Amino acid sequence: MVDSVEVIRTERIWLKHNSTLKRLTHISKNLYNEANYILQQTNFKDKRWVKFPELWNII
């Protein structure tokens, strides 16, 4: 029997409120989600992966 081990998979960094940083992180999240959606839809429809240059032109 193996003892359980707690693994920390994320790290939190606490920053003071900064509206510019908040806006940039929100845009970054949206860009990631949009790119991920395009990759998934292309994979499901065409059974292929979109390479970065093509994804860059789509977005």
Phi and psi in degrees as GROMACS dihedral restraints (atoms count N, CA, C in turn):
[ dihedral_restraints ]
;  ai    aj    ak    al  type     phi  dphi    fc
    3     4     5     6     1  -102.6    20    10
    4     5     6     7     1   135.1    20    10
    6     7     8     9     1   -66.9    20    10
    7     8     9    10     1   144.6    20    10
    9    10    11    12     1   -72.3    20    10
   10    11    12    13     1   145.8    20    10
   12    13    14    15     1  -122.9    20    10
   13    14    15    16     1   130.0    20    10
   15    16    17    18     1   -85.9    20    10
   16    17    18    19     1   126.7    20    10
   18    19    20    21     1  -114.0    20    10
   19    20    21    22     1   127.8    20    10
   21    22    23    24     1   -94.6    20    10
   22    23    24    25     1   118.7    20    10
   24    25    26    27     1  -103.4    20    10
   25    26    27    28     1   -10.6    20    10
   27    28    29    30     1  -130.9    20    10
   28    29    30    31     1   162.6    20    10
   30    31    32    33     1  -129.9    20    10
   31    32    33    34     1   136.6    20    10
   33    34    35    36     1  -105.5    20    10
   34    35    36    37     1   137.4    20    10
   36    37    38    39     1  -122.1    20    10
   37    38    39    40     1   119.3    20    10
   39    40    41    42     1   -93.4    20    10
   40    41    42    43     1   126.0    20    10
   42    43    44    45     1  -124.9    20    10
   43    44    45    46     1   157.2    20    10
   45    46    47    48     1   -68.7    20    10
   46    47    48    49     1   154.0    20    10
   48    49    50    51     1   -59.5    20    10
   49    50    51    52     1   127.8    20    10
   51    52    53    54     1  -141.3    20    10
   52    53    54    55     1   114.2    20    10
   54    55    56    57     1   -64.2    20    10
   55    56    57    58     1   -34.0    20    10
   57    58    59    60     1   -66.4    20    10
   58    59    60    61     1   -45.6    20    10
   60    61    62    63     1   -63.7    20    10
   61    62    63    64     1   -40.2    20    10
   63    64    65    66     1   -61.4    20    10
   64    65    66    67     1   -44.0    20    10
   66    67    68    69     1   -64.5    20    10
   67    68    69    70     1   -43.9    20    10
   69    70    71    72     1   -65.5    20    10
   70    71    72    73     1   -39.7    20    10
   72    73    74    75     1   -68.2    20    10
   73    74    75    76     1   -34.7    20    10
   75    76    77    78     1   -65.7    20    10
   76    77    78    79     1   -44.3    20    10
   78    79    80    81     1   -63.2    20    10
   79    80    81    82     1   -41.5    20    10
   81    82    83    84     1   -61.2    20    10
   82    83    84    85     1   -43.5    20    10
   84    85    86    87     1   -61.3    20    10
   85    86    87    88     1   -45.1    20    10
   87    88    89    90     1   -64.2    20    10
   88    89    90    91     1   -39.9    20    10
   90    91    92    93     1   -63.9    20    10
   91    92    93    94     1   -44.2    20    10
   93    94    95    96     1   -59.6    20    10
   94    95    96    97     1   -46.7    20    10
   96    97    98    99     1   -64.4    20    10
   97    98    99   100     1   -39.5    20    10
   99   100   101   102     1   -65.9    20    10
  100   101   102   103     1   -45.0    20    10
  102   103   104   105     1   -63.3    20    10
  103   104   105   106     1   -41.9    20    10
  105   106   107   108     1   -62.8    20    10
  106   107   108   109     1   -41.1    20    10
  108   109   110   111     1   -63.2    20    10
  109   110   111   112     1   -44.6    20    10
  111   112   113   114     1   -61.9    20    10
  112   113   114   115     1   -43.7    20    10
  114   115   116   117     1   -61.0    20    10
  115   116   117   118     1   -45.0    20    10
  117   118   119   120     1   -64.7    20    10
  118   119   120   121     1   -46.6    20    10
  120   121   122   123     1   -64.7    20    10
  121   122   123   124     1   -40.5    20    10
  123   124   125   126     1   -65.7    20    10
  124   125   126   127     1   -39.9    20    10
  126   127   128   129     1   -65.2    20    10
  127   128   129   130     1   -42.1    20    10
  129   130   131   132     1   -68.5    20    10
  130   131   132   133     1   -43.5    20    10
  132   133   134   135     1   -75.9    20    10
  133   134   135   136     1   -52.3    20    10
  135   136   137   138     1  -103.4    20    10
  136   137   138   139     1    -3.8    20    10
  138   139   140   141     1    55.4    20    10
  139   140   141   142     1    42.7    20    10
  141   142   143   144     1  -144.5    20    10
  142   143   144   145     1   163.0    20    10
  144   145   146   147     1  -102.0    20    10
  145   146   147   148     1   138.3    20    10
  147   148   149   150     1   -83.2    20    10
  148   149   150   151     1   128.1    20    10
  150   151   152   153     1   -83.3    20    10
  151   152   153   154     1   161.7    20    10
  153   154   155   156     1   -54.9    20    10
  154   155   156   157     1   -47.5    20    10
  156   157   158   159     1   -59.3    20    10
  157   158   159   160     1   -38.4    20    10
  159   160   161   162     1   -69.1    20    10
  160   161   162   163     1   -42.0    20    10
  162   163   164   165     1   -63.0    20    10
  163   164   165   166     1   -39.6    20    10
  165   166   167   168     1   -59.8    20    10
  166   167   168   169     1   -41.2    20    10
  168   169   170   171     1   -70.9    20    10
  169   170   171   172     1   -32.4    20    10
  171   172   173   174     1   -69.1    20    10
  172   173   174   175     1   -44.4    20    10
